[in-house]
């Protein structure tokens, strides 16, 4: 996940982080169901205070971009109508299964394309 903070930017760090997560979701780089780092882990990675990351996460949750599931962490929330949400969740589960199995991403895509066109 490509997250960074520009310390010279006039935009507050929490807002930079919030905007970047939204950009990654819109671009498809962060799919529904993708688990985000813990607040503390991301704060350490970015050199921010935990409260700064927590504020970004709270705002993302209020906007419906992420869903926080207590001790189970925060994940990217499915969006769109019910059918799109279901497909996003199925795609995320398939991608995770393919990764765990060591299947090449291009082969995984070929399998999906074959299934859709069959």
MINU-614545 format. One record per residue (C-alpha): residue in one letter; x, y, z. Coordinates in pm, 1 decimal, padded with zeros to 6 digits, always signed. Layout:
// MINU-614545
{resn A, px X, py Y, pz Z}
...
END
This chain:
// MINU-614545
{resn X, px +00000.0, py +00000.0, pz +00000.0}
{resn X, px +00154.3, py +00327.9, pz -00115.2}
{resn X, px +00098.8, py +00567.0, pz +00173.9}
{resn X, px +00323.8, py +00858.9, pz +00258.5}
{resn X, px +00298.4, py +01199.6, pz +00419.7}
{resn X, px +00456.2, py +01518.7, pz +00286.2}
{resn X, px +00576.4, py +01705.5, pz +00592.9}
{resn X, px +00617.1, py +02023.5, pz +00382.1}
{resn X, px +00256.2, py +02021.3, pz +00262.9}
{resn X, px +00016.0, py +02283.0, pz +00395.4}
{resn X, px -00244.9, py +02003.3, pz +00415.9}
{resn X, px -00270.7, py +01846.1, pz +00760.5}
{resn X, px -00121.2, py +01493.3, pz +00783.7}
{resn X, px -00453.8, py +01333.9, pz +00883.4}
{resn X, px -00613.5, py +01485.4, pz +00571.1}
{resn X, px -00328.4, py +01374.5, pz +00346.3}
{resn X, px -00372.5, py +01020.0, pz +00474.3}
{resn X, px -00751.3, py +01029.6, pz +00438.8}
{resn X, px -00729.6, py +01161.0, pz +00083.2}
{resn X, px -00466.9, py +00903.4, pz -00017.3}
{resn X, px -00675.3, py +00612.2, pz +00109.7}
{resn X, px -00975.9, py +00745.4, pz -00084.6}
{resn X, px -00759.2, py +00775.7, pz -00399.2}
{resn X, px -00639.2, py +00416.3, pz -00361.0}
{resn X, px -00996.3, py +00292.8, pz -00317.4}
{resn X, px -01119.2, py +00484.4, pz -00622.4}
{resn X, px -00829.1, py +00356.0, pz -00835.3}
{resn X, px -00902.0, py -00000.8, pz -00727.9}
{resn X, px -00562.8, py -00046.1, pz -00563.0}
{resn X, px -00744.5, py -00101.7, pz -00233.9}
{resn X, px -01028.9, py -00345.0, pz -00291.0}
{resn X, px -01324.7, py -00408.7, pz -00065.0}
{resn X, px -01220.5, py -00624.6, pz +00226.7}
{resn X, px -00856.5, py -00514.0, pz +00221.5}
{resn X, px -00732.5, py -00494.3, pz +00578.4}
{resn X, px -00565.8, py -00167.3, pz +00674.6}
{resn X, px -00266.4, py -00154.0, pz +00908.4}
{resn X, px -00343.9, py -00095.0, pz +01273.2}
{resn X, px -00344.9, py +00267.0, pz +01385.4}
{resn X, px -00023.0, py +00217.8, pz +01579.1}
{resn X, px +00154.6, py +00029.5, pz +01300.9}
{resn X, px +00063.8, py +00290.0, pz +01039.2}
{resn X, px +00153.8, py +00577.1, pz +01271.7}
{resn X, px +00495.9, py +00422.6, pz +01325.4}
{resn X, px +00542.3, py +00353.9, pz +00953.1}
{resn X, px +00453.7, py +00712.6, pz +00859.0}
{resn X, px +00620.1, py +00881.4, pz +01155.9}
{resn X, px +00291.4, py +01022.2, pz +01282.5}
{resn X, px +00116.9, py +01029.7, pz +01616.4}
{resn X, px -00132.8, py +00747.6, pz +01665.9}
{resn X, px -00408.0, py +01007.5, pz +01721.7}
{resn X, px -00341.4, py +01150.8, pz +01373.8}
{resn X, px -00393.8, py +00813.6, pz +01206.7}
{resn X, px -00693.1, py +00741.7, pz +01431.9}
{resn X, px -00854.7, py +01067.9, pz +01319.8}
{resn X, px -00805.9, py +00972.3, pz +00953.5}
{resn X, px -00960.0, py +00632.0, pz +01018.5}
{resn X, px -01257.0, py +00789.4, pz +01202.1}
{resn X, px -01322.0, py +01025.9, pz +00912.1}
{resn X, px -01288.5, py +00745.5, pz +00656.1}
{resn X, px -01536.9, py +00540.7, pz +00856.8}
{resn X, px -01779.6, py +00833.6, pz +00878.8}
{resn X, px -01756.4, py +00868.4, pz +00499.7}
{resn X, px -01831.3, py +00497.4, pz +00452.5}
{resn X, px -01490.4, py +00422.2, pz +00298.8}
{resn X, px -01373.3, py +00186.1, pz +00571.7}
{resn X, px -01535.9, py -00027.5, pz +00834.0}
{resn X, px -01379.9, py -00074.1, pz +01177.1}
{resn X, px -01446.6, py -00408.4, pz +01336.7}
{resn X, px -01306.6, py -00357.0, pz +01685.7}
{resn X, px -01016.6, py -00588.3, pz +01761.3}
{resn X, px -01038.4, py -00730.5, pz +01408.2}
{resn X, px -00910.3, py -00403.0, pz +01264.5}
{resn X, px -01028.1, py -00182.3, pz +00982.0}
{resn X, px -01106.6, py -00288.3, pz +00626.9}
{resn X, px -01205.7, py -00117.6, pz +00304.6}
{resn X, px -01583.5, py -00122.8, pz +00286.5}
{resn X, px -01770.0, py -00250.8, pz -00018.6}
{resn X, px -01947.7, py +00025.5, pz -00207.6}
{resn X, px -02224.1, py +00065.8, pz -00462.1}
{resn X, px -02547.0, py -00128.2, pz -00478.8}
{resn X, px -02593.6, py -00469.7, pz -00319.0}
{resn X, px -02483.1, py -00661.5, pz -00630.0}
{resn X, px -02161.5, py -00458.8, pz -00661.1}
{resn X, px -02090.3, py -00502.4, pz -00291.3}
{resn X, px -02136.5, py -00878.4, pz -00320.1}
{resn X, px -01910.7, py -00894.7, pz -00626.5}
{resn X, px -01643.0, py -00682.4, pz -00457.2}
{resn X, px -01643.1, py -00914.5, pz -00157.6}
{resn X, px -01628.1, py -01223.2, pz -00379.8}
{resn X, px -01343.3, py -01072.3, pz -00582.2}
{resn X, px -01148.5, py -00994.0, pz -00266.1}
{resn X, px -01198.3, py -01347.5, pz -00134.2}
{resn X, px -01089.2, py -01492.7, pz -00471.0}
{resn X, px -00779.8, py -01270.4, pz -00483.8}
{resn X, px -00680.4, py -01369.7, pz -00129.5}
{resn X, px -00726.3, py -01739.2, pz -00213.3}
{resn X, px -00520.4, py -01704.3, pz -00532.0}
{resn X, px -00238.4, py -01527.8, pz -00342.7}
{resn X, px -00233.8, py -01790.0, pz -00066.7}
{resn X, px -00221.9, py -02064.2, pz -00329.9}
{resn X, px +00067.8, py -01900.3, pz -00511.7}
{resn X, px -00126.8, py -01862.6, pz -00836.9}
{resn X, px +00022.3, py -01607.4, pz -01075.2}
{resn X, px -00201.1, py -01295.7, pz -01091.8}
{resn X, px -00230.3, py -01320.2, pz -01469.6}
{resn X, px -00341.4, py -01682.5, pz -01441.5}
{resn X, px -00596.9, py -01586.6, pz -01176.7}
{resn X, px -00735.6, py -01318.0, pz -01408.9}
{resn X, px -00743.7, py -01563.2, pz -01700.6}
{resn X, px -00948.7, py -01804.7, pz -01489.1}
{resn X, px -01198.8, py -01532.4, pz -01398.1}
{resn X, px -01225.8, py -01415.0, pz -01759.2}
{resn X, px -01287.0, py -01772.4, pz -01876.7}
{resn X, px -01553.8, py -01822.0, pz -01611.6}
{resn X, px -01732.5, py -01498.2, pz -01702.4}
{resn X, px -01733.2, py -01565.1, pz -02076.6}
{resn X, px -01829.8, py -01933.1, pz -02044.8}
END
